[in-house]
Amino acid sequence: MWDIIDRDGFRANVGIVLMAGDGRLFLGRRLGGRGWQFPQGGVSRGETLEQSLFRELKEEIGLSSADVQIVGRTRHWLRYRLPTRYVRRNVHPLCLGQKQRWFLLKLRGAVPTFRFDETPEPEFDHWRWVDYWQPIREVIYFKRAVYSRVLHEFGPVVFPTGLPPGAPWNPALVSGSDSTPVLL
């Protein structure tokens, strides 16, 4: 296994929030209709976070670095635990969840053709553009807190005059943390 799993059982991962020019976000349907999510994937040994980001972007939706501009990234690792039923006990080292660094990407031009056939095991089979807060409502339940933190952190970059209404707000998700994104 080439993935990096830390001593606490969290797998290093990059998450991708892809934004169209109008501020809507890319949401992919997991293969076979198993829910909707942002592109994400593991960091392989020897890769920088940016290398992992662009590898995952190519593998999951067929885009290259020329198609996007990095406009932000989360300041800290964000973690979620896998529910017990999703933990694969026969794999070592044991992975109990993900620790993720998230990147906010903006398309450089017109909407490209998304491709899901870049790997033998595609992640997605369909996609759509959604309003800013919609991903929190559609992602699998155990990732919702991370999605909320990511979108709140990127909100000032996307909407410098104020976040759009309808945020599923939970102050406990961001209290005590520096929620200022790293602008690139």
C-alpha positions as CSV (number, residue, x, y, z in Angstrom):
1,M,0.0,0.0,0.0
2,W,1.4,3.4,-0.9
3,D,-1.1,5.5,1.1
4,I,0.2,7.3,4.2
5,I,-1.5,6.3,7.4
6,D,-0.4,8.1,10.5
7,R,0.2,6.5,13.9
8,D,-3.4,7.4,15.0
9,G,-4.9,5.5,12.0
10,F,-5.7,8.5,9.8
11,R,-5.0,8.2,6.1
12,A,-3.5,11.4,4.5
13,N,-5.9,12.6,1.8
14,V,-6.5,15.6,-0.4
15,G,-10.0,17.0,-1.0
16,I,-11.0,19.1,-4.0
17,V,-13.7,21.8,-4.2
18,L,-14.0,22.7,-7.9
19,M,-15.8,25.9,-8.6
20,A,-17.3,27.1,-11.8
21,G,-17.1,30.8,-12.7
22,D,-20.6,31.4,-11.3
23,G,-19.7,30.1,-7.9
24,R,-21.5,26.7,-8.2
25,L,-19.6,23.6,-7.1
26,F,-18.8,20.3,-8.8
27,L,-20.4,17.3,-7.2
28,G,-19.8,13.8,-8.4
29,R,-22.0,10.8,-8.0
30,R,-20.1,7.8,-6.7
31,L,-20.1,4.9,-9.1
32,G,-23.3,2.9,-9.0
33,G,-25.4,5.7,-7.4
34,R,-23.7,5.4,-3.9
35,G,-24.1,9.0,-2.9
36,W,-22.6,12.4,-4.0
37,Q,-19.3,13.9,-2.9
38,F,-16.3,16.1,-3.9
39,P,-13.3,14.5,-5.5
40,Q,-10.8,13.3,-3.0
41,G,-8.1,10.7,-2.7
42,G,-5.0,9.5,-0.8
43,V,-1.6,11.0,-0.7
44,S,1.0,8.5,-1.9
45,R,4.4,8.2,-0.4
46,G,6.8,10.7,-1.9
47,E,4.1,13.0,-3.2
48,T,3.6,16.6,-2.2
49,L,0.0,17.6,-1.5
50,E,-0.1,19.5,-4.8
51,Q,1.1,16.4,-6.7
52,S,-1.6,14.3,-5.0
53,L,-4.2,17.0,-5.8
54,F,-3.4,17.0,-9.5
55,R,-3.1,13.2,-9.7
56,E,-6.5,12.8,-8.1
57,L,-8.0,15.5,-10.3
58,K,-6.8,13.6,-13.4
59,E,-7.8,10.2,-12.1
60,E,-11.3,11.1,-10.8
61,I,-12.6,13.7,-13.3
62,G,-10.0,13.9,-16.1
63,L,-8.8,17.4,-15.6
64,S,-5.2,18.7,-15.6
65,S,-3.5,21.5,-13.8
66,A,-4.0,23.6,-17.0
67,D,-7.7,23.4,-16.5
68,V,-7.8,24.9,-13.0
69,Q,-6.3,27.6,-10.8
70,I,-5.7,26.9,-7.1
71,V,-7.3,29.8,-5.2
72,G,-7.2,28.5,-1.6
73,R,-6.4,25.6,0.7
74,T,-7.3,24.8,4.2
75,R,-4.9,25.9,6.8
76,H,-5.0,22.7,8.8
77,W,-5.7,19.0,8.4
78,L,-9.4,18.2,8.8
79,R,-10.3,14.7,10.2
80,Y,-13.2,12.4,10.2
81,R,-13.5,8.9,11.6
82,L,-15.0,6.1,9.7
83,P,-18.1,4.4,11.3
84,T,-17.1,1.0,12.6
85,R,-18.9,-0.8,9.8
86,Y,-16.6,0.9,7.2
87,V,-13.3,0.1,8.9
88,R,-11.5,-2.7,7.1
89,R,-10.0,-4.7,10.0
90,N,-7.9,-7.0,7.8
91,V,-5.8,-4.2,6.4
92,H,-2.6,-3.1,8.0
93,P,-1.8,-0.5,9.0
94,L,-5.4,-0.1,10.2
95,C,-7.2,3.0,8.8
96,L,-9.7,4.5,11.2
97,G,-10.5,7.6,9.1
98,Q,-9.1,10.4,6.9
99,K,-7.1,13.5,7.6
100,Q,-7.5,15.9,4.7
101,R,-6.1,19.0,3.3
102,W,-8.6,20.7,1.0
103,F,-8.0,22.8,-2.0
104,L,-10.4,25.3,-3.7
105,L,-9.9,25.2,-7.4
106,K,-11.5,27.5,-10.0
107,L,-12.0,26.5,-13.6
108,R,-9.7,28.6,-15.9
109,G,-12.2,28.7,-18.8
110,A,-15.3,27.1,-20.2
111,V,-16.6,23.9,-18.6
112,P,-14.4,21.1,-19.8
113,T,-15.4,17.6,-20.6
114,F,-15.3,15.6,-17.4
115,R,-13.9,12.1,-17.8
116,F,-14.4,9.2,-15.4
117,D,-12.5,6.6,-17.4
118,E,-8.9,7.6,-16.5
119,T,-8.5,4.6,-14.1
120,P,-9.7,1.0,-14.2
121,E,-11.9,1.7,-11.1
122,P,-13.7,5.0,-11.6
123,E,-14.9,7.0,-8.6
124,F,-17.8,8.7,-10.3
125,D,-20.3,7.9,-13.0
126,H,-22.2,11.3,-13.1
127,W,-21.7,14.9,-12.1
128,R,-23.6,18.2,-11.7
129,W,-23.1,21.8,-10.6
130,V,-24.7,22.6,-7.3
131,D,-25.3,25.7,-5.1
132,Y,-22.7,26.4,-2.5
133,W,-24.2,24.7,0.6
134,Q,-25.8,21.7,-1.2
135,P,-22.8,19.3,-0.8
136,I,-23.2,19.3,3.0
137,R,-26.7,18.0,2.6
138,E,-25.8,15.3,0.1
139,V,-22.5,13.8,1.3
140,I,-22.6,10.7,3.4
141,Y,-23.4,11.6,7.0
142,F,-20.0,11.0,8.6
143,K,-18.3,13.5,6.2
144,R,-20.8,16.4,6.8
145,A,-18.9,18.1,9.6
146,V,-15.7,18.3,7.4
147,Y,-17.7,19.5,4.4
148,S,-19.3,22.2,6.6
149,R,-15.8,23.3,7.9
150,V,-14.4,23.3,4.4
151,L,-17.2,25.4,2.9
152,H,-17.2,27.9,5.8
153,E,-13.4,28.2,5.5
154,F,-13.5,28.8,1.8
155,G,-16.6,31.0,1.9
156,P,-14.8,34.4,2.3
157,V,-12.7,33.6,-0.8
158,V,-15.7,32.6,-2.9
159,F,-18.0,35.3,-1.5
160,P,-15.9,38.3,-0.2
161,T,-19.0,40.3,0.6
162,G,-20.6,37.6,2.7
163,L,-21.7,34.0,2.6
164,P,-24.9,33.1,0.8
165,P,-27.9,32.3,2.9
166,G,-28.8,28.7,3.8
167,A,-25.7,27.6,5.5
168,P,-26.2,24.6,7.7
169,W,-24.4,26.3,10.5
170,N,-23.0,24.7,13.6
171,P,-20.6,26.9,15.6
172,A,-19.1,23.8,17.2
173,L,-17.6,22.8,13.8
174,V,-15.4,25.8,13.6
175,S,-15.0,27.1,17.2
176,G,-11.5,27.2,18.5
177,S,-9.9,26.9,15.1
178,D,-8.3,29.4,12.7
179,S,-10.8,29.2,9.9
180,T,-8.9,31.6,7.6
181,P,-7.9,29.8,4.4
182,V,-4.5,30.0,2.9
183,L,-5.0,32.2,-0.3
184,L,-2.9,31.2,-3.3
